[in-house]
Amino acid sequence: MLLYAHDSRSPFFVPAAEWWQSCMNGQIPVGLCHPVIFAFIRISTSPRVYENPLSLQAAAAQVNRWFERRVTRVLLADENHHTSVVRLLSEAGSAGGNLVTDAQIAAIALAHRAEVHTADQDFRRFSNLSCHYPLSR
């Protein structure tokens, strides 16, 4: 969602940008965890993904602007994070692979009783995880 909200060439840019602005301007705390933050930096700076990728400095500055907002918080993994991630992967019937990062995000959200906002339907594989799909209308 963050990449869509930042990429004006994305077909999802308008609804994603509107969603993100409402989050940033709202009253409800917005939690970002390290896997999400670093995925934004990794993908937004990739010349394999974008014709004109952000520089590392520009991507980091964007992340810093999010944290300047009063609603934004960092959600940290707890000391049992690795166990929670493996349990979620097992319960989802996954051997790992591409679902590992999603399981990390899910484990952090569950530990903080947070809702994941995403366009990725794979999050439905994690039971008891509260998800919101802003692009689904």
HELIX and SHEET records of a PDB file:
HELIX    1   1 LEU A    2  HIS A    6  1                                   5    
HELIX    2   2 PHE A   13  MET A   24  1                                  12    
HELIX    3   3 HIS A   34  SER A   44  1                                  11    
HELIX    4   4 LEU A   56  GLU A   68  1                                  13    
HELIX    5   5 HIS A   81  GLU A   91  1                                  11    
HELIX    6   6 GLY A   97  LEU A   99  5                                   3    
HELIX    7   7 VAL A  100  HIS A  112  1                                  13    
HELIX    8   8 GLN A  121  ARG A  125  5                                   5    
SHEET    1   A 2 VAL A  30  CYS A  33  0                                        
SHEET    2   A 2 THR A  72  LEU A  75  1                                        
SHEET    1   B 2 VAL A 116  HIS A 117  0                                        
SHEET    2   B 2 CYS A 131  HIS A 132  1                                        
END                                                                             
